Amino acid sequence: LDKCPQQIDIPSCMEQANALFEENKRVSEVFK
């Protein structure tokens, strides 16, 4: 159980979520 696929996948998922979050922030700035 050294390298579980899920554990490897979590960082990339976090990066995608963070990128989406940043984009949503930018969009909401435009609509203010």
Buried (B, 14 or more C-beta within 10 A) or exposed (E): EEEEEEEEEEEEEEEEEEEEEEEEEEEEEEEE
